Amino acid sequence: MLLFFALLSFGVNGQCLKLGADLSYVNTILNNGGNYQDESGNLVEPFAFFSEKGNNIVRLRLWHTPSNIMDYCGNPIQANNLQDVLDAAAKVVQNNMELMLAFHYGDYFNDPGKQPMPAAWEGLEHGELLDSIYQYTFQVLNKLLRLRLALNLKLSNLHLVP
């Protein structure tokens, strides 16, 4: 399932329409034998396809340690970990799109009403927790920058409620 979105931003040159999609699960689908097809049934590389269709921004979710959570088959979740996001982000940049990274600051889905912290941070004192959040965020952004992937980075979901 893909989430399409459009953003309207205002800048110095007036309005700019951002057309995009949440492609967080593309790698997982491809790695498990799935494929993407165009309207005629031809196999396509998803990031290139969305770019060719006019998308200029891609949202990716980042979970801290999703392998701490088991899927319905009892296997550790591998999607949306840091390496998965770095791999997808490289494809976003290769296809001349911007990256909107959603930090979930949890091992799995977090939203304003449900925000369990990562298992790695449980039991930390307040100061240690703040430092862990900072170090994790710094590490992620630093890896994106080292790969020259953060040039067009937009951040979302930067909320953590104790």
C-alpha positions as CSV (number, residue, x, y, z in Angstrom):
1,M,0.0,0.0,0.0
2,L,1.4,3.4,-0.9
3,L,0.5,6.7,0.5
4,F,0.3,9.6,-1.9
5,F,0.5,13.1,-0.7
6,A,0.8,16.6,-2.1
7,L,2.3,19.5,-0.2
8,L,2.0,23.1,-1.2
9,S,4.9,25.2,0.0
10,F,5.5,28.9,-0.3
11,G,8.9,30.3,-1.1
12,V,10.7,33.2,-2.5
13,N,9.4,32.3,-6.0
14,G,5.8,31.8,-5.0
15,Q,4.1,28.5,-4.8
16,C,5.7,25.1,-5.4
17,L,3.6,22.0,-5.5
18,K,5.2,18.9,-3.9
19,L,3.8,15.6,-5.2
20,G,5.0,12.5,-3.4
21,A,4.5,9.1,-1.9
22,D,5.4,7.1,1.2
23,L,7.7,4.5,-0.2
24,S,8.8,3.1,3.2
25,Y,8.0,-0.5,2.3
26,V,9.4,-0.7,-1.3
27,N,12.6,-2.4,-0.3
28,T,10.8,-4.9,1.9
29,I,8.4,-5.8,-0.9
30,L,11.2,-6.2,-3.5
31,N,13.4,-8.2,-1.0
32,N,10.5,-10.6,-0.5
33,G,9.8,-11.3,-4.1
34,G,7.3,-8.6,-4.9
35,N,7.5,-6.3,-7.8
36,Y,6.0,-3.1,-9.2
37,Q,4.4,-2.8,-12.6
38,D,3.3,0.1,-14.7
39,E,-0.2,0.5,-16.2
40,S,0.8,-1.9,-19.0
41,G,2.1,-4.6,-16.7
42,N,5.8,-3.9,-17.4
43,L,8.1,-4.3,-14.4
44,V,9.4,-1.0,-13.1
45,E,11.9,0.3,-10.5
46,P,9.6,2.0,-8.1
47,F,11.6,5.1,-7.2
48,A,12.4,5.8,-10.9
49,F,8.7,5.2,-11.8
50,F,7.4,7.7,-9.2
51,S,10.0,10.2,-10.3
52,E,9.0,9.8,-14.0
53,K,5.3,10.3,-13.0
54,G,6.1,13.7,-11.5
55,N,6.8,12.9,-7.8
56,N,9.4,15.2,-6.3
57,I,9.4,14.1,-2.7
58,V,9.4,10.7,-0.9
59,R,8.5,10.0,2.7
60,L,10.4,7.3,4.5
61,R,9.7,6.0,8.1
62,L,12.6,5.3,10.4
63,W,12.2,3.0,13.4
64,H,15.0,2.7,16.0
65,T,15.3,-1.1,16.2
66,P,12.3,-2.8,14.4
67,S,13.9,-6.2,14.9
68,N,12.8,-6.0,18.5
69,I,9.3,-6.5,17.2
70,M,8.1,-9.8,15.6
71,D,5.8,-9.9,12.5
72,Y,2.7,-12.1,12.2
73,C,4.9,-15.0,11.2
74,G,7.2,-14.7,14.2
75,N,10.1,-13.2,12.3
76,P,11.9,-10.0,13.4
77,I,10.8,-6.9,11.5
78,Q,13.5,-5.7,9.2
79,A,11.7,-2.8,7.4
80,N,12.5,0.8,8.1
81,N,15.6,0.2,10.1
82,L,18.5,2.6,9.5
83,Q,20.2,0.5,6.7
84,D,16.8,0.1,4.9
85,V,16.3,3.9,5.1
86,L,19.8,4.6,3.8
87,D,19.3,2.2,0.9
88,A,15.9,3.8,0.0
89,A,17.2,7.4,0.5
90,A,20.0,6.7,-2.0
91,K,17.4,5.7,-4.6
92,V,15.4,8.9,-3.7
93,V,18.4,11.1,-4.4
94,Q,19.4,9.1,-7.5
95,N,16.0,9.9,-8.9
96,N,16.2,13.6,-8.2
97,M,13.5,13.6,-5.5
98,E,13.6,15.1,-2.0
99,L,13.5,13.0,1.1
100,M,11.0,13.6,4.0
101,L,12.3,11.4,6.9
102,A,9.8,10.5,9.6
103,F,11.7,9.7,12.8
104,H,9.4,7.5,14.9
105,Y,11.8,7.3,17.9
106,G,10.4,3.8,18.7
107,D,11.1,0.3,17.6
108,Y,7.9,0.3,15.5
109,F,5.0,2.7,14.7
110,N,4.7,5.7,16.9
111,D,2.0,8.4,16.6
112,P,0.9,11.2,19.0
113,G,-1.4,8.9,20.9
114,K,0.9,5.9,21.1
115,Q,4.7,6.4,21.6
116,P,6.5,3.5,23.2
117,M,10.2,4.4,23.3
118,P,12.8,2.0,21.9
119,A,13.7,-0.9,24.1
120,A,17.3,0.4,24.1
121,W,16.2,3.5,25.9
122,E,13.9,1.9,28.6
123,G,14.9,2.6,32.1
124,L,17.3,5.5,31.3
125,E,17.4,8.5,33.6
126,H,16.0,11.7,32.0
127,G,19.5,13.1,31.2
128,E,20.6,9.8,29.7
129,L,17.4,9.6,27.6
130,L,17.9,13.1,26.2
131,D,21.5,12.3,25.3
132,S,20.4,9.0,23.7
133,I,17.8,10.9,21.6
134,Y,20.4,13.5,20.6
135,Q,23.1,10.9,19.8
136,Y,20.7,8.7,17.8
137,T,19.4,11.7,15.8
138,F,23.0,13.0,15.2
139,Q,24.1,9.5,14.1
140,V,21.3,9.1,11.6
141,L,21.7,12.6,10.1
142,N,25.5,12.2,10.0
143,K,25.2,8.9,8.0
144,L,22.8,10.6,5.6
145,L,25.2,13.5,5.2
146,R,28.2,11.3,4.7
147,L,26.3,9.6,1.8
148,R,25.3,13.0,0.6
149,L,21.7,12.1,1.0
150,A,20.6,14.9,3.3
151,L,20.9,17.7,0.7
152,N,17.1,17.9,0.3
153,L,16.0,16.4,3.6
154,K,12.8,17.4,5.3
155,L,12.0,16.1,8.8
156,S,8.7,15.1,10.2
157,N,7.3,13.3,13.3
158,L,10.0,14.7,15.6
159,H,7.9,14.3,18.7
160,L,8.5,12.1,21.7
161,V,6.3,12.0,24.7
162,P,7.6,10.3,27.9
